[in-house]
Amino acid sequence: MNNQQRLYNVFSSLFDVPPAEVNDNLSQDHVERWDSFGTVNLVAELEREFNVRFDLMEISDFKTVGIVRTILTEKGILFD
């Protein structure tokens, strides 16, 4: 499984979004469960899955899957 699939799987399983609907444009505005508590869970799951740590400024930017991917890329996670 590549890193994009791993990232999309985190969002799909955590927020109960069908895998086919997860893409870089998916945002908090379109996912009911992606609230502040959901963000806490997202951070924990991403840190576990990718063995990284996020700071508060990065977490405050978590608005879309694409932004999360960009932040992970800045931390050295490679995406195809």
Beta strands, then each sheet from edge to edge (+ up, - down):
end
